[in-house]
């Protein structure tokens, strides 16, 4: 009987004879007695295997088995209540299925994250990246589950798009030609990679009320920071008949659902990352899970930042004024120092926000929200959408946004649009937040950044 | 109290006073008594609203409310056990939230699918497309649930890639330039859109044993058929330590899980499509759900096709020989006429399959499988992967596949690879299969095909 991923499920009785296939993570021996640490990929925790010269026939072969080799162990599953690990496998027979090369790059020593990026095809075999990508997978499922339970329809908005209203100058071109004759190109016009599925999602929200996207988006921004990648995944829910308050509740619920899911399913991974990557991780997630997110208007935030500067707070940019675009340092100060918890900043000046956001009655601000979280800054950006056809057309004119390609989108307002609100969550930002990893390159399987297209 | 999507959940008691927001789908009256059909987007089925001149103050306004307008109804939820619909709402007050334009394109008459493609931003408001996109969403969730329950790790393989080993000549180029100086381009080299996440998924399977991708893939094939799109979504599971038989079981289980999920969650939609689009739909899905899929070797299939031709069967291509690439007509004959159920065709000639497939002991065939389903043809293509480093390198040489960009992939074989198998499922093919829709453009929210980049 081959056993997979049941080892840690309390399903196996002491002294049961089992068979395990897995990869060698460490191997040491004293000539008579050996210990293998193996992992079969099905759970984060490893299995310790004890092998003895007196018990297995090929002790010398096993004693020299190299890291990452695939092996098969038959043995007795043995509870070890007094040892560090809860159980071990007493081998009765071990077979080498595939001996790894001796030049396996992940020998048992610490490697820098920078080095591991160069071997992204192997780094998930390390404990840290194994934990990160398990958590990424769980977070993705938790998000699907969250929306599914609330009856949202999942919509795959297009990746290749002819609109570039939002992403002017920052879009990748998609072509089959090596000249620029786009009218003779595959689509008969210039095509680019999407920067957001929101506009299309709004259309579907008019049919299904509550929809969400979860797919890749792209930015051709030539910025080499720890928080930007050319290719990343976004979650964009859109809810008809709803206003800004409704979607702030939705965003808060989503973040908490993800954290709860990870507590329930990835405790080993979170504990490992807390011990090895970010000592505050578990505490921070627990705090976020238990707190009611704060809400501060942009106007109040400016007053608070001005007061802070007056009282001696030094930002890199101390030139605080109403109408400015807040920087990450300001956002973090607001949620980390002032509110000490995740904070929705709402009602931004219309001039620093997108054309589709609903203008408030003051005619100066828009019904927008950014969710700022300690340690990261902006995690979510959302808004209530302008529902009035004439107002949104005027806004396009004011902001010099060409409307012909957007006509279908503007037309949605003509057919019972009433209200609609939604937000966008950068999935990698969320994964960084729930793993403690500080570089976006380390939460993406094969990251794409300027001048970097390995694998 | 506003009610959403609970109407059909048997949670509301007869004669309860409720409030509903929704869009008008039809509206008729005789001057004293009117009937509105409304839908609030949260479930497929509609709600009938009865309004009377003697009961509501604005009867004339409501009587002239146009299709797709957003309205709010207060009324008494009333069970109607003897009527066609199980309940109705007896309005006590109706408010028009947003009156739709009179030029709303979906007036109450039949529209062709071709016409509806031109208004893809609105077509999900029709019953047919509402059903299709609800089912698409459910099928996506069912797939995530299927793999999640079996402890698979979901991996987002890259969309932009530097490898084009598999997709030579059929890939879209991704660039920020309008010349072809790729060495000065964003990534410093030529980049293209992925045709498959398999190679990267294999890497992750070596760390997590069982992984799957679910993301968009691209083909720049200039073919205008009912089954091809330039952008479509694929599901690609990859399982280390597993062989061809294991992943055929996995594929069969996945198809059945999706069907079961739809039976449990989308009965209204499936019934509607059976009544209006494909009369065989429910029967076919029930049959597939109950049948054990057949297995036929390619060599046997050729013998069966030769015999069929000998007995008078006329294919468009009657030139049947061992080594040929089967066409859809042959595939459909095998599963529809001979086996009469979904059929795995296995052990194809190596020369018509990809370089990474494991060569069988006969040295002529590879451990590959295609799942052929009645009405569609190929739904799934999978294989056991060549695990021997030298054999796969030789195969690349034979097939003239350049190896430098693939070295990381080939190197996976050096570090305890042992076995690995996986398959790819075209998600839109599956959605066509479970909805009865016959054109891929009608199961994609905003389809991308040659010379077509609307929205």
Contacts between the chains, C-beta under 8 A, distances in Angstrom:
chain1	res1	chain2	res2	distance
A	4	B	151	8.0
A	4	B	209	7.3
A	5	B	151	5.1
A	21	B	241	5.1
A	21	B	418	7.9
A	23	B	206	7.8
A	23	B	416	5.1
A	24	B	416	7.4
A	40	B	209	6.0
A	40	B	241	7.8
A	41	B	205	7.6
A	41	B	206	7.8
A	41	B	207	6.1
A	41	B	208	4.7
A	41	B	209	3.0
A	41	B	210	7.2
A	41	B	240	6.4
A	42	B	151	5.6
A	42	B	208	7.7
A	42	B	209	5.3
A	42	B	210	7.0
A	43	B	151	7.7
A	68	B	415	4.3
A	68	B	416	4.5
A	69	B	416	4.7
A	70	B	241	7.6
A	70	B	416	4.0
A	70	B	417	7.2
A	70	B	418	3.9
A	97	B	416	7.8
A	97	B	418	4.7
A	98	B	387	7.3
A	98	B	416	5.1
A	98	B	417	6.0
A	98	B	418	4.1
A	99	B	416	7.7
A	100	B	414	6.7
A	100	B	415	4.6
A	100	B	416	4.6
A	101	B	414	4.3
A	101	B	415	6.5
A	103	B	414	7.8
A	104	B	414	7.5
A	104	B	415	5.2
A	119	B	408	8.0
A	120	B	203	8.0
A	121	B	200	7.6
A	121	B	203	4.1
A	121	B	408	4.6
A	121	B	409	7.3
A	121	B	411	7.4
A	121	B	412	6.6
A	122	B	203	7.3
A	122	B	206	7.8
A	122	B	207	7.9
A	122	B	415	7.0
A	124	B	203	7.5
A	124	B	204	5.8
A	124	B	206	7.9
A	124	B	207	3.6
A	124	B	208	6.8
A	125	B	206	7.0
A	125	B	207	4.7
A	129	B	207	8.0
A	130	B	207	6.1
A	130	B	208	7.6
A	133	B	153	6.5
A	133	B	155	6.9
A	133	B	204	7.3
A	133	B	207	7.7
A	133	B	208	7.4
A	134	B	153	6.1
A	134	B	208	7.4
A	136	B	154	7.8
A	136	B	156	7.8
A	137	B	153	4.4
A	137	B	154	4.2
A	137	B	155	7.0
A	140	B	144	8.0
A	140	B	154	5.3
A	140	B	156	7.9
A	141	B	144	6.0
A	141	B	148	5.1
A	141	B	154	6.6
A	144	B	140	8.0
A	144	B	141	6.0
A	144	B	144	5.2
A	148	B	141	5.1
A	151	B	4	7.9
A	151	B	5	5.0
A	151	B	42	5.6
A	151	B	43	7.7
A	153	B	133	6.5
A	153	B	134	6.1
A	153	B	137	4.4
A	154	B	136	7.8
A	154	B	137	4.2
A	154	B	140	5.2
A	154	B	141	6.6
A	155	B	133	6.8
A	155	B	137	7.0
A	155	B	445	5.5
A	156	B	136	7.8
A	156	B	140	7.9
A	156	B	216	7.3
A	156	B	233	5.9
A	156	B	444	7.4
A	156	B	445	6.1
A	157	B	445	6.3
A	157	B	446	7.0
A	158	B	231	6.5
A	158	B	445	7.1
A	158	B	446	4.6
A	158	B	448	6.2
A	158	B	455	7.3
A	159	B	159	7.2
A	159	B	216	5.0
A	159	B	218	7.8
A	159	B	231	5.7
A	160	B	172	7.6
A	160	B	218	7.5
A	160	B	230	7.0
A	160	B	231	5.5
A	160	B	448	5.3
A	160	B	453	7.1
A	161	B	453	7.5
A	161	B	455	8.0
A	162	B	453	4.2
A	162	B	454	7.3
A	162	B	455	7.5
A	163	B	455	7.7
A	172	B	160	7.6
A	172	B	174	5.0
A	172	B	175	6.8
A	172	B	176	6.1
A	172	B	186	7.1
A	173	B	174	7.3
A	173	B	175	5.2
A	173	B	176	6.6
A	173	B	177	7.9
A	173	B	178	7.4
A	174	B	172	4.9
A	174	B	173	7.3
A	174	B	174	6.2
A	174	B	193	6.8
A	175	B	172	6.8
A	175	B	173	5.2
A	175	B	175	6.7
A	176	B	172	6.1
A	176	B	173	6.6
A	176	B	220	4.9
A	177	B	173	7.9
A	178	B	173	7.4
A	178	B	179	7.8
A	178	B	180	3.6
A	179	B	178	7.9
A	179	B	179	7.8
A	179	B	180	7.4
A	180	B	178	3.6
A	180	B	179	7.4
A	186	B	172	7.1
A	186	B	220	5.7
A	186	B	222	7.2
A	186	B	230	6.9
A	186	B	450	6.2
A	186	B	451	7.8
A	187	B	230	7.8
A	187	B	448	7.2
A	187	B	450	7.3
A	187	B	451	6.3
A	187	B	452	6.7
A	187	B	453	3.9
A	188	B	451	4.3
A	188	B	452	7.9
A	188	B	453	7.2
A	189	B	453	5.8
A	191	B	453	5.7
A	193	B	174	6.8
A	200	B	121	7.7
A	200	B	445	6.6
A	200	B	446	6.0
A	200	B	455	6.8
A	203	B	121	4.1
A	203	B	122	7.3
A	203	B	124	7.6
A	204	B	124	5.8
A	204	B	133	7.2
A	204	B	445	6.7
A	205	B	41	7.6
A	206	B	23	7.8
A	206	B	41	7.8
A	206	B	122	7.8
A	206	B	124	8.0
A	206	B	125	7.0
A	207	B	41	6.1
A	207	B	122	7.9
A	207	B	124	3.6
A	207	B	125	4.7
A	207	B	129	8.0
A	207	B	130	6.1
A	207	B	133	7.6
A	208	B	41	4.7
A	208	B	42	7.7
A	208	B	124	6.8
A	208	B	130	7.5
A	208	B	133	7.4
A	208	B	134	7.4
A	209	B	4	7.2
A	209	B	40	6.0
A	209	B	41	3.0
A	209	B	42	5.3
A	210	B	41	7.2
A	210	B	42	7.0
A	215	B	215	7.2
A	215	B	216	6.7
A	216	B	156	7.3
A	216	B	159	4.9
A	216	B	215	6.7
A	216	B	216	6.9
A	218	B	159	7.8
A	218	B	160	7.6
A	220	B	176	4.9
A	220	B	186	5.7
A	222	B	186	7.2
A	230	B	160	7.0
A	230	B	186	7.0
A	230	B	187	7.9
A	231	B	158	6.5
A	231	B	159	5.7
A	231	B	160	5.5
A	233	B	156	5.9
A	240	B	41	6.4
A	241	B	21	5.1
A	241	B	40	7.7
A	241	B	70	7.5
A	387	B	98	7.3
A	408	B	119	8.0
A	408	B	121	4.7
A	408	B	454	7.8
A	408	B	455	5.7
A	409	B	121	7.3
A	411	B	121	7.4
A	412	B	121	6.6
A	414	B	100	6.7
A	414	B	101	4.3
A	414	B	103	7.8
A	414	B	104	7.5
A	415	B	68	4.3
A	415	B	100	4.6
A	415	B	101	6.5
A	415	B	104	5.2
A	415	B	122	7.0
A	416	B	23	5.1
A	416	B	24	7.4
A	416	B	68	4.5
A	416	B	69	4.7
A	416	B	70	4.0
A	416	B	97	7.8
A	416	B	98	5.1
A	416	B	99	7.7
A	416	B	100	4.6
A	417	B	70	7.2
A	417	B	98	6.0
A	418	B	21	7.9
A	418	B	70	3.9
A	418	B	97	4.7
A	418	B	98	4.1
A	444	B	156	7.4
A	445	B	155	5.5
A	445	B	156	6.0
A	445	B	157	6.3
A	445	B	158	7.1
A	445	B	200	6.6
A	445	B	204	6.7
A	446	B	157	7.0
A	446	B	158	4.6
A	446	B	200	5.9
A	448	B	158	6.2
A	448	B	160	5.3
A	448	B	187	7.2
A	450	B	186	6.2
A	450	B	187	7.3
A	451	B	186	7.8
A	451	B	187	6.3
A	451	B	188	4.3
A	452	B	187	6.7
A	452	B	188	7.9
A	453	B	160	7.1
A	453	B	161	7.5
A	453	B	162	4.2
A	453	B	187	3.9
A	453	B	188	7.3
A	453	B	189	5.8
A	453	B	191	5.7
A	454	B	162	7.3
A	454	B	408	7.8
A	455	B	158	7.3
A	455	B	161	8.0
A	455	B	162	7.5
A	455	B	163	7.7
A	455	B	200	6.8
A	455	B	408	5.7
